[in-house]
Amino acid sequence: MTYATDRIHEEIAYIAYHFHWSLEDILDLEHHDRRRYAEQIAALVTRATAER
């Protein structure tokens, strides 16, 4: 099974936007690590939005 290219691009953009990491740094992450960072960012954003 392959991971959708569009999904990878979304994860990269999401992590880069929130953490200000370089493309190279993000691409160096293992898939599961990159996915976990994206999930953690989403949880932080959701929590911050709910606290408003």
mmCIF file of the N, C-alpha and C atoms, coordinates in Angstrom:
data_MODEL
# 
_entry.id   MODEL 
# 
loop_
_atom_site.group_PDB 
_atom_site.id 
_atom_site.type_symbol 
_atom_site.label_atom_id 
_atom_site.label_alt_id 
_atom_site.label_comp_id 
_atom_site.label_asym_id 
_atom_site.label_entity_id 
_atom_site.label_seq_id 
_atom_site.pdbx_PDB_ins_code 
_atom_site.Cartn_x 
_atom_site.Cartn_y 
_atom_site.Cartn_z 
_atom_site.occupancy 
_atom_site.B_iso_or_equiv 
_atom_site.pdbx_formal_charge 
_atom_site.auth_seq_id 
_atom_site.auth_comp_id 
_atom_site.auth_asym_id 
_atom_site.auth_atom_id 
_atom_site.pdbx_PDB_model_num 
ATOM 1   N N  . MET A 1 1  ? 0.852   -1.179 0.000  1.00 0.00 ? 1  MET A N  1 
ATOM 2   C CA . MET A 1 1  ? 0.000   0.000  0.000  1.00 0.00 ? 1  MET A CA 1 
ATOM 3   C C  . MET A 1 1  ? 0.894   1.236  0.000  1.00 0.00 ? 1  MET A C  1 
ATOM 4   N N  . THR A 1 2  ? 0.538   2.211  -0.787 1.00 0.00 ? 2  THR A N  1 
ATOM 5   C CA . THR A 1 2  ? 1.306   3.451  -0.831 1.00 0.00 ? 2  THR A CA 1 
ATOM 6   C C  . THR A 1 2  ? 0.539   4.568  -0.155 1.00 0.00 ? 2  THR A C  1 
ATOM 7   N N  . TYR A 1 3  ? 1.286   5.508  0.342  1.00 0.00 ? 3  TYR A N  1 
ATOM 8   C CA . TYR A 1 3  ? 0.702   6.661  1.010  1.00 0.00 ? 3  TYR A CA 1 
ATOM 9   C C  . TYR A 1 3  ? 0.480   7.729  -0.041 1.00 0.00 ? 3  TYR A C  1 
ATOM 10  N N  . ALA A 1 4  ? -0.696  8.308  -0.081 1.00 0.00 ? 4  ALA A N  1 
ATOM 11  C CA . ALA A 1 4  ? -1.058  9.274  -1.125 1.00 0.00 ? 4  ALA A CA 1 
ATOM 12  C C  . ALA A 1 4  ? -0.114  10.473 -1.121 1.00 0.00 ? 4  ALA A C  1 
ATOM 13  N N  . THR A 1 5  ? 0.351   10.823 -2.296 1.00 0.00 ? 5  THR A N  1 
ATOM 14  C CA . THR A 1 5  ? 1.256   11.953 -2.444 1.00 0.00 ? 5  THR A CA 1 
ATOM 15  C C  . THR A 1 5  ? 0.629   13.237 -1.918 1.00 0.00 ? 5  THR A C  1 
ATOM 16  N N  . ASP A 1 6  ? -0.649  13.439 -2.186 1.00 0.00 ? 6  ASP A N  1 
ATOM 17  C CA . ASP A 1 6  ? -1.330  14.639 -1.686 1.00 0.00 ? 6  ASP A CA 1 
ATOM 18  C C  . ASP A 1 6  ? -1.305  14.690 -0.163 1.00 0.00 ? 6  ASP A C  1 
ATOM 19  N N  . ARG A 1 7  ? -1.473  13.551 0.472  1.00 0.00 ? 7  ARG A N  1 
ATOM 20  C CA . ARG A 1 7  ? -1.466  13.488 1.938  1.00 0.00 ? 7  ARG A CA 1 
ATOM 21  C C  . ARG A 1 7  ? -0.083  13.829 2.491  1.00 0.00 ? 7  ARG A C  1 
ATOM 22  N N  . ILE A 1 8  ? 0.962   13.345 1.854  1.00 0.00 ? 8  ILE A N  1 
ATOM 23  C CA . ILE A 1 8  ? 2.328   13.671 2.280  1.00 0.00 ? 8  ILE A CA 1 
ATOM 24  C C  . ILE A 1 8  ? 2.556   15.174 2.175  1.00 0.00 ? 8  ILE A C  1 
ATOM 25  N N  . HIS A 1 9  ? 2.123   15.762 1.087  1.00 0.00 ? 9  HIS A N  1 
ATOM 26  C CA . HIS A 1 9  ? 2.282   17.209 0.896  1.00 0.00 ? 9  HIS A CA 1 
ATOM 27  C C  . HIS A 1 9  ? 1.518   17.985 1.963  1.00 0.00 ? 9  HIS A C  1 
ATOM 28  N N  . GLU A 1 10 ? 0.332   17.520 2.311  1.00 0.00 ? 10 GLU A N  1 
ATOM 29  C CA . GLU A 1 10 ? -0.455  18.166 3.367  1.00 0.00 ? 10 GLU A CA 1 
ATOM 30  C C  . GLU A 1 10 ? 0.276   18.103 4.704  1.00 0.00 ? 10 GLU A C  1 
ATOM 31  N N  . GLU A 1 11 ? 0.811   16.937 5.032  1.00 0.00 ? 11 GLU A N  1 
ATOM 32  C CA . GLU A 1 11 ? 1.549   16.786 6.285  1.00 0.00 ? 11 GLU A CA 1 
ATOM 33  C C  . GLU A 1 11 ? 2.766   17.692 6.322  1.00 0.00 ? 11 GLU A C  1 
ATOM 34  N N  . ILE A 1 12 ? 3.508   17.736 5.229  1.00 0.00 ? 12 ILE A N  1 
ATOM 35  C CA . ILE A 1 12 ? 4.703   18.576 5.155  1.00 0.00 ? 12 ILE A CA 1 
ATOM 36  C C  . ILE A 1 12 ? 4.340   20.037 5.344  1.00 0.00 ? 12 ILE A C  1 
ATOM 37  N N  . ALA A 1 13 ? 3.320   20.493 4.639  1.00 0.00 ? 13 ALA A N  1 
ATOM 38  C CA . ALA A 1 13 ? 2.901   21.896 4.750  1.00 0.00 ? 13 ALA A CA 1 
ATOM 39  C C  . ALA A 1 13 ? 2.426   22.213 6.163  1.00 0.00 ? 13 ALA A C  1 
ATOM 40  N N  . TYR A 1 14 ? 1.695   21.303 6.758  1.00 0.00 ? 14 TYR A N  1 
ATOM 41  C CA . TYR A 1 14 ? 1.141   21.494 8.101  1.00 0.00 ? 14 TYR A CA 1 
ATOM 42  C C  . TYR A 1 14 ? 2.255   21.614 9.134  1.00 0.00 ? 14 TYR A C  1 
ATOM 43  N N  . ILE A 1 15 ? 3.210   20.699 9.073  1.00 0.00 ? 15 ILE A N  1 
ATOM 44  C CA . ILE A 1 15 ? 4.328   20.728 10.020 1.00 0.00 ? 15 ILE A CA 1 
ATOM 45  C C  . ILE A 1 15 ? 5.207   21.951 9.781  1.00 0.00 ? 15 ILE A C  1 
ATOM 46  N N  . ALA A 1 16 ? 5.497   22.245 8.539  1.00 0.00 ? 16 ALA A N  1 
ATOM 47  C CA . ALA A 1 16 ? 6.335   23.410 8.218  1.00 0.00 ? 16 ALA A CA 1 
ATOM 48  C C  . ALA A 1 16 ? 5.680   24.700 8.696  1.00 0.00 ? 16 ALA A C  1 
ATOM 49  N N  . TYR A 1 17 ? 4.383   24.817 8.503  1.00 0.00 ? 17 TYR A N  1 
ATOM 50  C CA . TYR A 1 17 ? 3.652   26.020 8.904  1.00 0.00 ? 17 TYR A CA 1 
ATOM 51  C C  . TYR A 1 17 ? 3.691   26.221 10.416 1.00 0.00 ? 17 TYR A C  1 
ATOM 52  N N  . HIS A 1 18 ? 3.470   25.162 11.158 1.00 0.00 ? 18 HIS A N  1 
ATOM 53  C CA . HIS A 1 18 ? 3.370   25.282 12.614 1.00 0.00 ? 18 HIS A CA 1 
ATOM 54  C C  . HIS A 1 18 ? 4.716   25.237 13.327 1.00 0.00 ? 18 HIS A C  1 
ATOM 55  N N  . PHE A 1 19 ? 5.655   24.441 12.836 1.00 0.00 ? 19 PHE A N  1 
ATOM 56  C CA . PHE A 1 19 ? 6.946   24.293 13.517 1.00 0.00 ? 19 PHE A CA 1 
ATOM 57  C C  . PHE A 1 19 ? 8.064   25.089 12.842 1.00 0.00 ? 19 PHE A C  1 
ATOM 58  N N  . HIS A 1 20 ? 7.815   25.568 11.639 1.00 0.00 ? 20 HIS A N  1 
ATOM 59  C CA . HIS A 1 20 ? 8.816   26.334 10.881 1.00 0.00 ? 20 HIS A CA 1 
ATOM 60  C C  . HIS A 1 20 ? 10.067  25.500 10.587 1.00 0.00 ? 20 HIS A C  1 
ATOM 61  N N  . TRP A 1 21 ? 9.856   24.214 10.369 1.00 0.00 ? 21 TRP A N  1 
ATOM 62  C CA . TRP A 1 21 ? 10.967  23.330 10.012 1.00 0.00 ? 21 TRP A CA 1 
ATOM 63  C C  . TRP A 1 21 ? 11.169  23.371 8.507  1.00 0.00 ? 21 TRP A C  1 
ATOM 64  N N  . SER A 1 22 ? 12.392  23.061 8.087  1.00 0.00 ? 22 SER A N  1 
ATOM 65  C CA . SER A 1 22 ? 12.700  23.039 6.658  1.00 0.00 ? 22 SER A CA 1 
ATOM 66  C C  . SER A 1 22 ? 12.120  21.780 6.007  1.00 0.00 ? 22 SER A C  1 
ATOM 67  N N  . LEU A 1 23 ? 11.970  21.845 4.704  1.00 0.00 ? 23 LEU A N  1 
ATOM 68  C CA . LEU A 1 23 ? 11.490  20.699 3.945  1.00 0.00 ? 23 LEU A CA 1 
ATOM 69  C C  . LEU A 1 23 ? 12.416  19.508 4.166  1.00 0.00 ? 23 LEU A C  1 
ATOM 70  N N  . GLU A 1 24 ? 13.698  19.750 4.134  1.00 0.00 ? 24 GLU A N  1 
ATOM 71  C CA . GLU A 1 24 ? 14.673  18.671 4.328  1.00 0.00 ? 24 GLU A CA 1 
ATOM 72  C C  . GLU A 1 24 ? 14.496  17.995 5.686  1.00 0.00 ? 24 GLU A C  1 
ATOM 73  N N  . ASP A 1 25 ? 14.331  18.796 6.730  1.00 0.00 ? 25 ASP A N  1 
ATOM 74  C CA . ASP A 1 25 ? 14.143  18.229 8.070  1.00 0.00 ? 25 ASP A CA 1 
ATOM 75  C C  . ASP A 1 25 ? 12.878  17.373 8.145  1.00 0.00 ? 25 ASP A C  1 
ATOM 76  N N  . ILE A 1 26 ? 11.812  17.854 7.534  1.00 0.00 ? 26 ILE A N  1 
ATOM 77  C CA . ILE A 1 26 ? 10.548  17.110 7.572  1.00 0.00 ? 26 ILE A CA 1 
ATOM 78  C C  . ILE A 1 26 ? 10.642  15.828 6.759  1.00 0.00 ? 26 ILE A C  1 
ATOM 79  N N  . LEU A 1 27 ? 11.274  15.897 5.600  1.00 0.00 ? 27 LEU A N  1 
ATOM 80  C CA . LEU A 1 27 ? 11.416  14.704 4.765  1.00 0.00 ? 27 LEU A CA 1 
ATOM 81  C C  . LEU A 1 27 ? 12.340  13.670 5.390  1.00 0.00 ? 27 LEU A C  1 
ATOM 82  N N  . ASP A 1 28 ? 13.237  14.104 6.283  1.00 0.00 ? 28 ASP A N  1 
ATOM 83  C CA . ASP A 1 28 ? 14.119  13.176 6.983  1.00 0.00 ? 28 ASP A CA 1 
ATOM 84  C C  . ASP A 1 28 ? 13.387  12.344 8.030  1.00 0.00 ? 28 ASP A C  1 
ATOM 85  N N  . LEU A 1 29 ? 12.181  12.769 8.413  1.00 0.00 ? 29 LEU A N  1 
ATOM 86  C CA . LEU A 1 29 ? 11.409  12.023 9.401  1.00 0.00 ? 29 LEU A CA 1 
ATOM 87  C C  . LEU A 1 29 ? 10.890  10.722 8.800  1.00 0.00 ? 29 LEU A C  1 
ATOM 88  N N  . GLU A 1 30 ? 10.820  9.699  9.624  1.00 0.00 ? 30 GLU A N  1 
ATOM 89  C CA . GLU A 1 30 ? 10.139  8.468  9.217  1.00 0.00 ? 30 GLU A CA 1 
ATOM 90  C C  . GLU A 1 30 ? 8.653   8.797  9.063  1.00 0.00 ? 30 GLU A C  1 
ATOM 91  N N  . HIS A 1 31 ? 7.970   8.022  8.248  1.00 0.00 ? 31 HIS A N  1 
ATOM 92  C CA . HIS A 1 31 ? 6.555   8.278  7.994  1.00 0.00 ? 31 HIS A CA 1 
ATOM 93  C C  . HIS A 1 31 ? 5.748   8.349  9.290  1.00 0.00 ? 31 HIS A C  1 
ATOM 94  N N  . HIS A 1 32 ? 5.924   7.376  10.166 1.00 0.00 ? 32 HIS A N  1 
ATOM 95  C CA . HIS A 1 32 ? 5.121   7.351  11.396 1.00 0.00 ? 32 HIS A CA 1 
ATOM 96  C C  . HIS A 1 32 ? 5.439   8.539  12.300 1.00 0.00 ? 32 HIS A C  1 
ATOM 97  N N  . ASP A 1 33 ? 6.688   9.007  12.282 1.00 0.00 ? 33 ASP A N  1 
ATOM 98  C CA . ASP A 1 33 ? 7.040   10.188 13.083 1.00 0.00 ? 33 ASP A CA 1 
ATOM 99  C C  . ASP A 1 33 ? 6.398   11.446 12.509 1.00 0.00 ? 33 ASP A C  1 
ATOM 100 N N  . ARG A 1 34 ? 6.437   11.579 11.186 1.00 0.00 ? 34 ARG A N  1 
ATOM 101 C CA . ARG A 1 34 ? 5.826   12.743 10.530 1.00 0.00 ? 34 ARG A CA 1 
ATOM 102 C C  . ARG A 1 34 ? 4.326   12.759 10.784 1.00 0.00 ? 34 ARG A C  1 
ATOM 103 N N  . ARG A 1 35 ? 3.702   11.615 10.687 1.00 0.00 ? 35 ARG A N  1 
ATOM 104 C CA . ARG A 1 35 ? 2.259   11.505 10.933 1.00 0.00 ? 35 ARG A CA 1 
ATOM 105 C C  . ARG A 1 35 ? 1.932   11.856 12.383 1.00 0.00 ? 35 ARG A C  1 
ATOM 106 N N  . ARG A 1 36 ? 2.772   11.390 13.300 1.00 0.00 ? 36 ARG A N  1 
ATOM 107 C CA . ARG A 1 36 ? 2.537   11.678 14.720 1.00 0.00 ? 36 ARG A CA 1 
ATOM 108 C C  . ARG A 1 36 ? 2.665   13.173 15.001 1.00 0.00 ? 36 ARG A C  1 
ATOM 109 N N  . TYR A 1 37 ? 3.656   13.842 14.439 1.00 0.00 ? 37 TYR A N  1 
ATOM 110 C CA . TYR A 1 37 ? 3.786   15.288 14.612 1.00 0.00 ? 37 TYR A CA 1 
ATOM 111 C C  . TYR A 1 37 ? 2.549   16.009 14.076 1.00 0.00 ? 37 TYR A C  1 
ATOM 112 N N  . ALA A 1 38 ? 2.069   15.601 12.913 1.00 0.00 ? 38 ALA A N  1 
ATOM 113 C CA . ALA A 1 38 ? 0.876   16.227 12.347 1.00 0.00 ? 38 ALA A CA 1 
ATOM 114 C C  . ALA A 1 38 ? -0.328  16.029 13.267 1.00 0.00 ? 38 ALA A C  1 
ATOM 115 N N  . GLU A 1 39 ? -0.473  14.847 13.828 1.00 0.00 ? 39 GLU A N  1 
ATOM 116 C CA . GLU A 1 39 ? -1.579  14.579 14.750 1.00 0.00 ? 39 GLU A CA 1 
ATOM 117 C C  . GLU A 1 39 ? -1.457  15.407 16.028 1.00 0.00 ? 39 GLU A C  1 
ATOM 118 N N  . GLN A 1 40 ? -0.244  15.551 16.544 1.00 0.00 ? 40 GLN A N  1 
ATOM 119 C CA . GLN A 1 40 ? -0.039  16.332 17.759 1.00 0.00 ? 40 GLN A CA 1 
ATOM 120 C C  . GLN A 1 40 ? -0.318  17.815 17.518 1.00 0.00 ? 40 GLN A C  1 
ATOM 121 N N  . ILE A 1 41 ? 0.100   18.322 16.374 1.00 0.00 ? 41 ILE A N  1 
ATOM 122 C CA . ILE A 1 41 ? -0.198  19.716 16.030 1.00 0.00 ? 41 ILE A CA 1 
ATOM 123 C C  . ILE A 1 41 ? -1.706  19.908 15.968 1.00 0.00 ? 41 ILE A C  1 
ATOM 124 N N  . ALA A 1 42 ? -2.408  18.992 15.320 1.00 0.00 ? 42 ALA A N  1 
ATOM 125 C CA . ALA A 1 42 ? -3.863  19.098 15.207 1.00 0.00 ? 42 ALA A CA 1 
ATOM 126 C C  . ALA A 1 42 ? -4.506  19.123 16.588 1.00 0.00 ? 42 ALA A C  1 
ATOM 127 N N  . ALA A 1 43 ? -4.015  18.293 17.502 1.00 0.00 ? 43 ALA A N  1 
ATOM 128 C CA . ALA A 1 43 ? -4.563  18.275 18.860 1.00 0.00 ? 43 ALA A CA 1 
ATOM 129 C C  . ALA A 1 43 ? -4.318  19.605 19.568 1.00 0.00 ? 43 ALA A C  1 
ATOM 130 N N  . LEU A 1 44 ? -3.134  20.169 19.400 1.00 0.00 ? 44 LEU A N  1 
ATOM 131 C CA . LEU A 1 44 ? -2.821  21.467 20.012 1.00 0.00 ? 44 LEU A CA 1 
ATOM 132 C C  . LEU A 1 44 ? -3.700  22.581 19.453 1.00 0.00 ? 44 LEU A C  1 
ATOM 133 N N  . VAL A 1 45 ? -3.884  22.567 18.141 1.00 0.00 ? 45 VAL A N  1 
ATOM 134 C CA . VAL A 1 45 ? -4.704  23.586 17.497 1.00 0.00 ? 45 VAL A CA 1 
ATOM 135 C C  . VAL A 1 45 ? -6.154  23.452 17.955 1.00 0.00 ? 45 VAL A C  1 
ATOM 136 N N  . THR A 1 46 ? -6.655  22.233 18.015 1.00 0.00 ? 46 THR A N  1 
ATOM 137 C CA . THR A 1 46 ? -8.024  21.991 18.472 1.00 0.00 ? 46 THR A CA 1 
ATOM 138 C C  . THR A 1 46 ? -8.208  22.459 19.905 1.00 0.00 ? 46 THR A C  1 
ATOM 139 N N  . ARG A 1 47 ? -7.260  22.135 20.756 1.00 0.00 ? 47 ARG A N  1 
ATOM 140 C CA . ARG A 1 47 ? -7.344  22.526 22.163 1.00 0.00 ? 47 ARG A CA 1 
ATOM 141 C C  . ARG A 1 47 ? -7.307  24.056 22.302 1.00 0.00 ? 47 ARG A C  1 
ATOM 142 N N  . ALA A 1 48 ? -6.409  24.696 21.559 1.00 0.00 ? 48 ALA A N  1 
ATOM 143 C CA . ALA A 1 48 ? -6.311  26.165 21.624 1.00 0.00 ? 48 ALA A CA 1 
ATOM 144 C C  . ALA A 1 48 ? -7.590  26.827 21.138 1.00 0.00 ? 48 ALA A C  1 
ATOM 145 N N  . THR A 1 49 ? -8.195  26.270 20.109 1.00 0.00 ? 49 THR A N  1 
ATOM 146 C CA . THR A 1 49 ? -9.450  26.810 19.585 1.00 0.00 ? 49 THR A CA 1 
ATOM 147 C C  . THR A 1 49 ? -10.574 26.639 20.584 1.00 0.00 ? 49 THR A C  1 
ATOM 148 N N  . ALA A 1 50 ? -10.607 25.506 21.268 1.00 0.00 ? 50 ALA A N  1 
ATOM 149 C CA . ALA A 1 50 ? -11.664 25.236 22.249 1.00 0.00 ? 50 ALA A CA 1 
ATOM 150 C C  . ALA A 1 50 ? -11.538 26.120 23.483 1.00 0.00 ? 50 ALA A C  1 
ATOM 151 N N  . GLU A 1 51 ? -10.338 26.551 23.791 1.00 0.00 ? 51 GLU A N  1 
ATOM 152 C CA . GLU A 1 51 ? -10.097 27.374 24.980 1.00 0.00 ? 51 GLU A CA 1 
ATOM 153 C C  . GLU A 1 51 ? -10.458 28.839 24.758 1.00 0.00 ? 51 GLU A C  1 
ATOM 154 N N  . ARG A 1 52 ? -10.768 29.210 23.548 1.00 0.00 ? 52 ARG A N  1 
ATOM 155 C CA . ARG A 1 52 ? -11.098 30.610 23.257 1.00 0.00 ? 52 ARG A CA 1 
ATOM 156 C C  . ARG A 1 52 ? -12.443 30.975 23.785 1.00 0.00 ? 52 ARG A C  1 
# 
